[in-house]
């Protein structure tokens, strides 16, 4: 049953990712991304990492998607046809396939078998997050806030012109 759920959720993640890169509508791409991120949260549940699943839903499924939707709403929609037809897509496909091949080869060469999954105590996880990883989380939140403020400023300046 666990193996079936893992395969199903993996297919959902890949399907959502393909939807992101193949759709022409940026709002639909954002919704495909949300679908993929929620499937990743499901993978975390299957892997007995419930805390990561909740964080995945709140941070990525909520906050990041909202920031992306704000950025989409603040940009000018008349530029979409000119930026959606990019002549460099064959290079992007080659680069993506090369990266996929490299990651697959690395996985095959370094594959390990884990028979027993261990739960991490929530107290240990909380202690590590608030001691060792507090500064990186704060820096990431400041960068996201600056990106949102920057997109608002750029949208306001462009509309005045």
ZIGIUR-V217738 format. One record per backbone hydrogen bond with DSSP energy under -0.5 kcal/mol. NH is the residue of the N-H (numbers start at 1). CO is the residue of the C=O. E is the energy in kcal/mol with one decimal. If there is no record, write none. Layout:
nh=NH co=CO e=E
nh=NH co=CO e=E
This chain:
nh=5 co=1 e=-2.3
nh=6 co=2 e=-2.5
nh=7 co=3 e=-2.4
nh=8 co=4 e=-2.7
nh=9 co=5 e=-2.8
nh=10 co=6 e=-2.2
nh=11 co=7 e=-2.3
nh=12 co=8 e=-2.0
nh=13 co=9 e=-2.3
nh=14 co=10 e=-2.5
nh=15 co=11 e=-2.7
nh=16 co=12 e=-2.5
nh=17 co=13 e=-2.3
nh=18 co=14 e=-2.6
nh=19 co=15 e=-2.2
nh=20 co=16 e=-1.9
nh=21 co=17 e=-1.8
nh=22 co=18 e=-1.6
nh=23 co=19 e=-1.6
nh=26 co=24 e=-0.5
nh=29 co=25 e=-2.0
nh=30 co=26 e=-1.9
nh=31 co=27 e=-2.0
nh=32 co=28 e=-2.6
nh=33 co=29 e=-2.2
nh=34 co=30 e=-2.0
nh=35 co=31 e=-2.3
nh=36 co=32 e=-2.4
nh=37 co=33 e=-2.7
nh=38 co=34 e=-2.3
nh=39 co=35 e=-1.8
nh=40 co=36 e=-1.8
nh=41 co=37 e=-1.8
nh=42 co=38 e=-1.7
nh=43 co=39 e=-1.9
nh=44 co=40 e=-2.1
nh=45 co=41 e=-1.7
nh=46 co=42 e=-2.2
nh=47 co=43 e=-2.0
nh=48 co=45 e=-1.6
nh=49 co=44 e=-3.1
nh=53 co=49 e=-1.7
nh=54 co=50 e=-2.2
nh=55 co=51 e=-2.4
nh=56 co=52 e=-2.6
nh=57 co=53 e=-2.1
nh=58 co=54 e=-2.7
nh=59 co=55 e=-2.9
nh=60 co=55 e=-0.7
nh=60 co=56 e=-0.8
nh=61 co=56 e=-2.4
nh=62 co=57 e=-0.7
nh=63 co=58 e=-1.9
nh=64 co=59 e=-2.4
nh=65 co=60 e=-1.2
nh=66 co=62 e=-2.0
nh=67 co=63 e=-2.4
nh=68 co=64 e=-2.5
nh=69 co=65 e=-2.4
nh=70 co=66 e=-2.5
nh=71 co=67 e=-2.4
nh=72 co=68 e=-2.4
nh=73 co=69 e=-2.5
nh=74 co=70 e=-2.0
nh=75 co=71 e=-0.9
nh=75 co=72 e=-0.5
nh=77 co=75 e=-0.5
nh=79 co=76 e=-1.1
nh=80 co=77 e=-1.2
nh=83 co=79 e=-1.5
nh=84 co=80 e=-1.9
nh=85 co=81 e=-0.8
nh=86 co=84 e=-1.1
nh=89 co=86 e=-1.0
nh=92 co=88 e=-1.8
nh=93 co=89 e=-2.2
nh=94 co=90 e=-2.2
nh=95 co=91 e=-2.5
nh=96 co=92 e=-2.5
nh=97 co=93 e=-2.6
nh=98 co=94 e=-2.3
nh=99 co=95 e=-2.3
nh=100 co=96 e=-2.5
nh=101 co=97 e=-2.5
nh=102 co=98 e=-2.4
nh=103 co=99 e=-2.6
nh=104 co=100 e=-2.5
nh=105 co=101 e=-2.6
nh=106 co=102 e=-2.3
nh=107 co=103 e=-2.3
nh=108 co=104 e=-2.5
nh=109 co=105 e=-2.5
nh=110 co=106 e=-2.2
nh=111 co=108 e=-0.8
nh=114 co=112 e=-0.6
nh=115 co=113 e=-0.6
nh=125 co=121 e=-2.2
nh=126 co=122 e=-2.6
nh=127 co=123 e=-2.4
nh=128 co=124 e=-2.3
nh=129 co=125 e=-2.5
nh=130 co=126 e=-2.2
nh=131 co=127 e=-0.8
nh=132 co=128 e=-0.9
nh=133 co=128 e=-1.9
nh=137 co=133 e=-1.6
nh=138 co=134 e=-2.2
nh=139 co=135 e=-2.5
nh=140 co=136 e=-2.3
nh=141 co=137 e=-2.1
nh=142 co=138 e=-2.2
nh=143 co=139 e=-2.4
nh=144 co=140 e=-2.2
nh=145 co=141 e=-2.2
nh=146 co=142 e=-2.6
nh=147 co=143 e=-2.2
nh=148 co=144 e=-2.1
nh=149 co=145 e=-2.5
nh=150 co=146 e=-2.8
nh=151 co=147 e=-2.1
nh=152 co=148 e=-1.8
nh=153 co=149 e=-2.5
nh=154 co=150 e=-2.6
nh=155 co=151 e=-2.1
nh=156 co=152 e=-2.3
nh=157 co=153 e=-2.5
nh=158 co=154 e=-2.2
nh=159 co=155 e=-1.7
nh=160 co=156 e=-1.5
nh=161 co=157 e=-1.2
